[in-house]
């Protein structure tokens, strides 16, 4: 890896710092793993690679706070029709398909998911891996770390799990179910093996029981105890159509249930939260619990639009997630910036609070993600922060009329092709349509062979 990279004469450097600074026609110097300097006429250190960034808009790398990589093997299935199913009904249909996957499927689907994210400017990815078919073994998350290292992705692993049997009200096939002891034991193993809390860490682990509707109460209680003991984060699905089921089971909705167990706070964040009431949003804001807003499945379910304006007004920590490809069908967080904004615009006249600005949706995908993952070394292009960035060359017809406002571009206009460059931790991992040193066609063919072998055989 080159020790120094100088991006010369960037058309715009969108920093996402506290002031929302956008530098025009400036240079950006990366030294080692971090941003070293931003300014005019920077002198290149000896041996530096000099990149002509004329016409380029340079942004902080996107941070994806919710995904299920394995679902990249189960997408574009028109017969699994969300428009006619509730979330619970959909889970009943799709979980038996999930349970077919083996260890090699989990590895190759992780390469696919992370590769697609990198191509669309994502530099940090959290994956909620809750699918552990017995025949696939316990090394699934280990293989995900292997895939992340192979591609150069900054990876946060969510060790998920499901413990409640179908006979007691879950949607989980027996093949995918674990005991609480199995789940907690493997969480602890992974934390001890991979979790790195140091600056610029490339590998972290969160304790992430899949969802309250599919787990015993003790699973969440023990998750809280382990996470707090190890100093790691907690994550789960909340407010995704299960709240009334949890109320019938426990006499309270999911947010209250999680709060009662201690599964809330600045070391926790929930995925989805589209069905939350105002009092539940207020409780999340008060506790510091974050949210991974995943706009794409909201379109499919069509029940309720996530109350992002109220969350923002109350001070909830907001980030963006692509979600799994069985409910999104792509792994493009950049597209979620656009769809997230447009979704809120659709219902703006029905809401008390105004829709956040387009630039705020970019902030959710950068600074917001860093905040939710408790990574103050990520999320913005500032001296001393990690050299995680992506660039787009705006010298093309689709950018005409847009270049005056780089921060609003992704939410307002959208970007529908791979970025021109992605850098993670000071290393270029995507450039000019290629993963440097890797054969993308070969990687795709290997993954497709496992799809055909397991899913469609």
Residue pairs with C-beta under 8 A, 6 or more apart in sequence:
1 426
1 427
2 47
2 48
2 49
3 31
3 32
3 45
3 47
3 48
4 29
4 30
4 31
4 36
4 44
4 45
4 47
4 48
4 49
5 29
5 30
5 48
5 49
5 51
5 387
5 423
5 426
5 428
6 27
6 28
6 29
6 30
6 42
6 44
6 45
6 48
6 49
6 50
6 51
7 27
7 28
7 29
7 30
7 51
7 53
7 56
7 58
7 391
8 27
8 50
8 51
8 52
8 53
8 54
9 25
9 26
9 27
9 52
9 53
9 54
10 23
10 25
10 26
10 27
10 28
10 53
10 56
10 57
10 58
10 391
11 24
11 25
11 53
11 54
11 55
11 56
11 57
11 394
11 403
12 22
12 23
12 24
12 56
12 57
12 58
12 403
12 406
13 22
13 23
13 26
13 28
13 38
13 58
13 381
14 22
14 57
14 58
14 59
14 60
14 362
14 381
14 406
14 407
15 21
15 22
15 23
15 38
15 60
15 380
15 381
15 382
16 59
16 60
16 362
16 363
16 366
16 367
16 379
16 380
16 381
16 407
17 380
17 381
17 382
20 359
20 407
22 406
22 407
23 38
25 40
26 38
26 39
26 40
27 37
27 38
27 39
27 40
27 41
27 42
27 53
28 35
28 37
28 38
28 42
28 53
28 58
28 381
28 389
29 35
29 36
29 37
29 38
29 42
29 44
29 45
29 48
30 36
30 387
30 423
30 426
31 45
31 426
32 387
32 426
33 200
33 386
33 387
33 425
33 426
34 200
34 383
34 384
34 385
34 386
34 387
34 426
35 381
35 382
35 383
35 384
35 385
35 386
35 387
36 383
37 383
38 381
38 382
38 383
44 50
51 421
53 391
54 395
55 393
55 394
55 395
56 391
56 392
56 393
56 394
56 420
57 391
57 392
57 394
57 403
57 406
57 409
58 381
58 389
58 390
58 391
59 121
59 362
59 366
59 381
59 389
59 390
59 391
59 392
59 406
60 366
60 367
60 378
60 379
60 380
60 381
60 388
60 389
61 121
61 122
61 123
61 124
61 366
61 378
61 388
61 389
61 390
61 422
61 423
61 424
62 117
62 120
62 121
62 122
62 123
62 124
62 320
62 333
62 334
62 337
62 365
62 366
62 369
62 390
63 122
63 123
63 124
63 125
63 319
63 365
63 366
63 368
63 369
63 370
63 373
63 375
63 378
63 379
64 117
64 122
64 124
64 125
64 126
64 320
64 321
64 322
64 333
64 365
64 369
65 126
65 269
65 271
65 290
65 292
65 319
65 320
65 321
65 369
65 372
65 373
66 126
66 128
66 235
66 271
66 272
66 292
66 294
66 321
66 322
66 323
67 113
67 117
67 125
67 126
67 127
67 128
67 321
67 322
67 323
67 324
67 331
68 127
68 128
68 129
68 130
68 131
68 323
68 324
68 325
68 326
69 106
69 109
69 110
69 112
69 113
69 114
69 127
69 129
69 144
69 324
69 331
70 98
70 101
70 105
70 106
70 109
70 110
70 129
70 131
70 324
71 98
71 109
71 324
71 325
71 326
71 327
72 109
72 112
72 113
72 116
72 325
72 331
72 447
73 101
73 105
73 108
73 109
73 112
73 447
73 450
73 451
73 454
73 455
74 94
74 97
74 98
74 325
74 326
74 455
75 325
75 326
75 329
75 330
76 329
77 326
80 90
80 93
80 94
80 326
82 90
82 297
82 300
82 301
82 302
82 327
83 300
83 302
85 93
86 241
86 301
87 240
87 241
87 242
87 301
88 171
88 213
88 241
88 242
88 245
90 327
91 171
92 171
94 326
95 171
95 172
95 173
95 176
96 173
97 455
98 131
98 133
98 176
99 131
99 133
99 173
99 175
99 176
100 133
100 454
100 455
101 109
101 131
101 133
101 136
101 454
101 455
102 133
102 135
102 136
102 454
103 136
103 137
103 139
103 140
103 143
104 450
105 136
105 450
105 451
105 454
106 129
106 131
106 136
106 140
106 143
106 144
107 143
107 144
107 146
107 147
108 147
108 446
108 447
108 450
109 447
110 127
110 143
110 144
110 147
110 148
111 147
111 150
111 151
111 443
111 447
112 331
112 443
112 444
112 447
113 125
113 127
113 325
113 331
114 125
114 147
114 148
114 151
114 153
114 155
114 331
115 151
115 435
115 440
115 443
116 330
116 331
116 332
117 125
117 153
117 322
117 331
117 332
117 333
118 151
118 152
118 153
118 422
118 424
118 429
118 430
118 435
119 418
119 419
119 422
119 430
120 331
120 332
120 333
120 334
120 335
120 415
120 418
120 419
121 333
121 334
121 390
121 419
121 422
122 333
122 334
122 422
123 153
123 154
123 378
123 388
123 389
123 390
123 422
123 423
123 424
124 153
124 154
124 155
124 156
124 369
124 370
124 373
124 375
124 378
124 388
125 148
125 153
125 154
125 155
125 156
126 155
126 156
126 157
126 158
126 206
126 235
126 292
126 321
126 373
127 144
127 155
127 156
127 157
127 158
128 158
128 160
128 208
128 210
128 235
128 237
128 271
129 140
129 141
129 144
129 157
129 158
129 159
129 160
130 158
130 160
130 161
130 162
130 208
130 209
130 210
131 140
131 160
131 176
132 138
132 140
132 161
132 176
132 178
133 175
133 176
134 175
135 175
138 186
141 157
141 159
141 186
141 190
141 194
141 205
142 190
142 193
142 194
144 155
144 157
145 155
145 157
145 194
145 203
147 153
148 154
148 155
148 202
148 203
149 202
151 429
151 435
151 438
152 424
152 425
152 427
152 429
153 424
153 429
154 201
154 202
154 378
154 386
154 388
154 424
154 425
155 202
155 203
155 204
156 203
156 204
156 205
156 206
156 373
157 190
157 194
157 203
157 204
157 205
157 206
158 205
158 206
158 207
158 208
158 235
159 183
159 186
159 187
159 190
159 205
159 206
159 207
159 208
160 208
160 209
160 210
161 178
161 182
161 183
161 186
161 187
161 209
161 210
161 215
161 219
162 170
162 172
162 176
162 177
162 178
162 209
162 210
162 211
162 214
162 215
163 177
163 178
163 179
163 180
163 183
163 209
163 214
163 215
163 216
163 219
164 170
164 172
164 177
164 213
164 214
164 215
164 216
165 172
165 174
165 177
166 172
166 173
166 174
169 213
169 245
169 249
170 177
170 213
170 214
170 215
171 213
171 214
172 214
180 215
180 216
180 218
180 219
180 222
183 209
183 219
184 219
184 222
184 223
184 226
187 205
187 207
187 223
187 226
188 226
188 230
190 205
191 205
191 207
191 226
191 230
191 232
194 203
194 204
194 205
195 203
195 204
195 205
195 230
195 232
196 202
196 203
196 204
197 204
197 231
199 377
200 377
200 386
200 425
202 425
204 232
204 233
204 373
205 232
206 227
206 232
206 233
206 234
206 235
207 223
207 226
207 227
207 230
207 232
207 233
207 234
207 235
208 223
208 234
208 235
208 236
209 215
209 219
209 220
209 223
209 236
210 236
210 237
211 236
211 237
211 238
211 240
211 242
212 220
212 236
212 238
212 242
212 246
212 254
212 257
212 258
213 242
213 245
213 246
217 250
217 261
220 236
220 258
220 261
220 263
221 261
221 262
223 234
223 263
224 234
224 261
224 262
224 263
227 233
227 234
227 267
228 262
228 267
232 267
233 267
233 268
233 269
233 373
233 374
234 263
234 267
234 268
234 269
235 268
235 269
235 270
235 271
235 292
236 258
236 263
236 270
236 271
237 270
237 271
237 272
238 254
238 255
238 258
238 270
238 271
238 272
238 273
239 254
239 255
239 270
239 272
239 273
239 274
239 275
239 276
239 280
240 271
240 272
240 273
240 274
240 275
241 275
241 301
241 303
242 254
243 253
243 254
243 255
243 275
244 253
246 252
246 253
246 254
246 257
247 253
250 257
252 260
253 277
253 280
255 264
255 276
255 280
255 283
255 284
256 280
256 283
258 264
258 268
258 270
259 283
259 287
264 283
264 284
264 287
264 289
265 287
265 288
265 289
266 287
266 288
266 289
266 290
266 374
267 374
268 287
268 289
268 290
269 289
269 290
269 291
269 292
269 317
269 319
269 372
270 284
270 289
270 290
270 291
270 292
271 291
271 292
271 294
271 321
271 323
272 291
272 292
272 293
272 294
272 297
272 306
273 284
273 291
273 293
273 306
273 311
274 298
274 301
274 303
274 304
274 305
274 306
274 307
275 303
275 304
276 284
276 307
278 310
281 307
281 310
281 311
281 314
281 316
282 314
283 289
284 290
284 291
284 311
284 316
285 311
285 314
285 315
285 316
288 317
289 316
289 317
290 316
290 317
290 318
290 319
290 371
290 372
291 311
291 316
291 317
291 318
291 319
291 372
292 319
292 320
292 321
292 372
293 306
293 308
293 318
293 319
293 320
293 321
293 340
293 364
294 320
294 321
294 322
294 323
294 327
294 328
294 336
295 306
295 320
295 336
295 339
295 340
295 343
296 322
296 323
296 327
296 328
296 329
296 330
296 335
296 336
296 339
297 323
297 327
297 328
298 304
298 305
298 306
298 343
299 339
299 343
300 327
305 343
305 344
305 346
305 347
306 343
307 351
308 318
308 340
308 344
308 355
308 356
309 344
309 348
309 351
309 352
309 353
309 354
309 355
309 356
310 351
310 352
310 353
311 318
312 318
312 353
312 356
312 360
313 353
317 368
317 371
317 372
318 364
318 368
318 372
319 364
319 365
319 368
319 369
319 371
319 372
319 373
320 333
320 336
320 337
320 340
320 361
320 364
320 365
320 368
320 369
321 333
321 336
322 328
322 330
322 331
322 332
322 333
322 336
325 331
333 365
334 365
334 410
334 415
334 419
335 414
335 416
336 365
337 361
337 362
337 364
337 365
337 410
337 411
338 410
338 411
338 412
338 413
338 414
338 415
340 361
340 364
340 411
341 355
341 358
341 361
341 411
341 412
342 411
344 351
344 355
344 356
345 355
348 354
348 355
357 408
358 407
358 408
358 410
358 411
358 412
359 405
359 407
359 408
359 411
361 410
361 411
362 407
362 408
362 410
362 411
366 379
366 380
367 379
367 380
368 379
369 378
369 379
370 376
370 377
370 378
370 379
370 380
371 379
377 385
377 386
378 385
378 386
378 388
379 385
381 389
386 425
386 426
387 423
387 424
387 425
387 426
388 423
388 424
388 425
389 422
389 423
390 419
390 421
390 422
390 423
391 419
391 420
391 421
392 415
392 419
392 420
393 420
394 402
394 403
398 413
402 409
402 412
402 413
405 412
409 415
418 430
418 433
419 430
420 431
420 432
421 428
421 430
421 431
421 432
422 428
422 429
422 430
422 431
423 429
428 436
429 435
429 436
430 436
434 440
435 443
